[in-house]
């Protein structure tokens, strides 16, 4: 009888078989203990409607200072608050920034997320992710960016005995349809009104 932890053969890779098997069944790894449980939680980002934020994952305590330096280099005068969830002892929420309201948002939301090595950055009104996102991605410690948005956002969190991790985000709402010619014209006009296109 095949063990649930055997590696799948090529013939085993059908949609139905993959959908019904545990992760350890198709990845060569140590068997999961039957006692390991995982719950899913959804954390809604708390912020004023007009405020943009960036949510990502990093890997080192130096993240806080390096993202701060990347921001002020990319956009002189930028106002922001940044918080980073330390994943090993003393497991503190590390923070930096220059806007007290944004710092408060960052620290509060980081505590609510509680996911190891995640960072959350709030930009004060009048500053936007499009101007800083590439600089943040180039910070050596940054592993990934989950979203950059002003939309209402829910963060999907996996919770185990060891800790918490971000699985993904729900950024805004679902589409209502496909754009037509008038919508295309409106989109292009909007970008030019904002000054992003000539």
C-alpha positions in Angstrom: 0.0 0.0 0.0 1.4 3.4 -1.0 2.3 5.7 1.9 0.8 9.2 2.0 4.3 10.4 2.1 5.6 8.6 -1.1 6.7 10.9 -3.9 4.2 11.0 -6.7 5.1 9.5 -10.0 4.5 11.3 -13.3 1.3 9.2 -13.8 0.0 10.3 -10.4 -0.1 14.0 -11.4 -3.8 14.4 -12.4 -5.8 17.4 -11.1 -8.0 15.2 -9.0 -5.2 13.3 -7.3 -3.3 16.5 -6.5 -6.3 18.2 -5.1 -7.0 15.3 -2.7 -3.5 14.7 -1.2 -1.5 16.4 1.6 1.4 18.6 0.8 3.9 16.0 2.0 2.6 13.5 -0.5 4.0 15.3 -3.6 7.0 17.0 -2.1 10.0 14.9 -0.9 10.2 16.0 2.7 9.9 14.7 6.3 6.5 13.3 7.0 4.1 15.6 8.8 3.2 14.6 12.3 -0.5 13.7 12.7 -0.6 16.2 15.5 0.3 19.2 13.3 -2.8 21.4 12.7 -3.2 24.5 10.7 -6.0 27.1 11.0 -6.7 29.9 8.5 -7.4 33.4 9.7 -8.2 36.6 7.8 -6.9 39.9 9.1 -8.3 43.1 7.7 -5.8 45.9 7.3 -7.0 48.9 9.3 -6.3 52.3 7.8 -8.0 55.5 6.4 -9.5 55.0 3.0 -7.0 57.3 1.1 -3.8 55.8 2.6 -1.6 53.5 0.5 0.4 50.7 2.0 2.9 48.0 1.0 2.9 44.5 2.5 5.9 42.2 2.1 8.2 39.6 3.5 11.8 40.0 4.4 14.4 37.9 6.3 16.6 40.0 8.5 16.4 42.7 11.2 18.5 45.1 9.0 15.3 45.3 6.9 14.0 48.3 8.9 16.9 50.5 8.4 17.5 49.5 4.7 13.8 50.1 3.7 13.9 53.5 5.5 17.0 54.5 3.5 15.6 53.2 0.2 12.4 55.3 0.7 14.1 58.6 1.6 16.6 58.1 -1.3 13.8 57.3 -3.8 11.5 60.2 -2.9 12.9 63.1 -1.0 10.5 64.3 1.6 8.5 61.1 1.7 6.4 60.6 4.9 5.9 57.0 6.1 5.7 54.5 8.8 7.3 51.0 8.7 7.0 48.0 10.9 8.7 44.6 10.7 7.7 41.4 12.6 10.9 39.8 14.0 10.7 36.0 13.7 13.3 34.9 16.3 13.9 36.1 19.9 13.2 38.6 21.2 10.4 38.6 18.6 9.6 42.3 18.6 7.9 44.5 16.1 10.7 46.7 14.9 9.8 50.0 13.4 11.1 53.1 11.7 9.6 56.2 9.9 9.1 59.9 10.1 5.3 60.3 10.3 3.7 59.5 13.7 0.2 58.7 12.3 1.7 56.3 9.7 4.0 54.7 12.4 1.0 54.1 14.6 -0.8 52.3 11.7 2.3 50.3 10.9 2.8 49.1 14.4 -0.8 48.3 15.1 -1.3 46.3 11.8 2.0 44.5 12.2 0.9 43.3 15.7 -2.5 42.2 14.2 -0.8 40.2 11.4 1.8 38.7 13.7 3.4 36.8 10.8 7.1 36.2 11.1 9.4 38.4 8.9 6.5 40.3 7.4 6.8 44.0 7.0 4.1 46.7 6.4 4.7 50.2 5.2 2.2 53.0 5.2 2.7 56.1 3.0 1.2 59.4 4.1 -1.4 61.0 1.9 0.2 62.3 -1.3 2.8 59.6 -1.6 2.3 56.5 -3.7 3.7 52.9 -4.0 4.5 53.4 -7.7 7.3 55.8 -6.8 9.0 53.5 -4.2 8.1 49.9 -5.1 11.1 49.1 -7.2 13.4 50.6 -4.6 11.9 48.4 -2.0 12.1 45.3 -4.2 15.8 46.0 -4.6 16.5 46.0 -0.9 18.7 42.8 -0.4 16.6 41.4 2.5 13.2 41.7 0.8 12.0 38.3 -0.3 8.6 39.3 -1.8 5.9 41.9 -2.0 2.3 40.7 -1.4 0.5 43.9 -2.4 0.8 47.7 -2.8 -2.6 49.3 -2.6 -5.0 51.8 -1.0 -7.9 49.3 -1.4 -9.6 47.6 1.5 -7.4 44.6 2.0 -7.7 41.3 3.8 -4.6 39.2 4.6 -5.0 35.4 4.7 -2.9 34.0 7.5 -1.9 30.3 8.2 -1.7 29.6 11.9 0.2 26.6 13.4 1.6 25.8 16.8 5.0 27.3 15.6 3.6 30.6 14.4 1.8 32.6 11.7 2.5 33.0 8.0 1.0 35.0 5.2 -0.6 32.9 2.4 -1.8 35.8 0.3 -4.0 38.8 0.2 -7.5 39.8 -1.0 -6.9 43.2 -2.5 -10.1 45.1 -3.1 -13.1 43.5 -4.8 -13.8 41.2 -7.7 -14.3 42.5 -11.3 -17.8 43.2 -12.5 -17.1 42.8 -16.2 -14.6 43.4 -19.1 -13.7 47.0 -20.2 -15.2 48.3 -23.4 -14.0 51.0 -25.7 -15.4 53.8 -23.5 -13.7 52.3 -20.5 -10.4 52.1 -22.3 -10.6 55.7 -23.3 -11.4 56.7 -19.7 -8.5 54.6 -18.4 -6.0 56.4 -20.8 -7.5 59.8 -19.9 -7.1 59.1 -16.2 -3.4 58.2 -16.5 -2.8 61.4 -18.5 -4.7 63.5 -16.0 -2.5 62.1 -13.2 0.6 63.0 -15.2 1.8 59.4 -15.7 1.4 59.6 -19.6 2.1 62.4 -22.1 
